[in-house]
């Protein structure tokens, strides 16, 4: 019984320790991409939820956490509705900058495989229009996300639209998150659901 009690206490202590990792410590890790999901993920952000209105692209979980009776930031890369109503905002965490652009819907990009076909190759964002023939197109307007910025970036969340977002860290020149998003649904003032994948 004593061994079981000690085991429970040890697990509880480890759990508390893992929650007490500050956002600053979390953000200072040099290799954030190593823990990111390898395939696309569907996430929902909720306007009125204190911890789930943001998302962490490192682990795909909510950006906030309840700690010591308070809401605290854990790791937040994208937000819905807080900074600008109806918008997705990136570069929202201290020290980070972000840019996000709306590439339009698959019809605008002239392929039903637009989300799947977006790639980052040799420093350029390309769209593979036909896997069989290898037909590809460089998306020149995607270059906007690579412009130097020290601010947060925002774009209106529109169902069916594809977005490209880039997040950098002003204190770590080697850090970059480049992600594509496909907005699946938007409930104004309530939530947004999107599919996302790192490039």
Buried (B, 14 or more C-beta within 10 A) or exposed (E): EEEEEEEEEEEEEEEEEEEEEEBEEBBBBEEBEEEBEEEBBEBBBBBEBBBBBBBBBBBBBBBBBEBEEEEBBBBBBBBBBBBBEBBBBBBBBEBBBBBBBBBBBBEEBEBEBBBBBBBBEEEEBBBBBEEEEEEBEEBEEBEBBBEEBEEBBBBBBBEBBBBBBBBBBEEBEEBEBBBBBBBBEBEEEEBBBBBBBBB
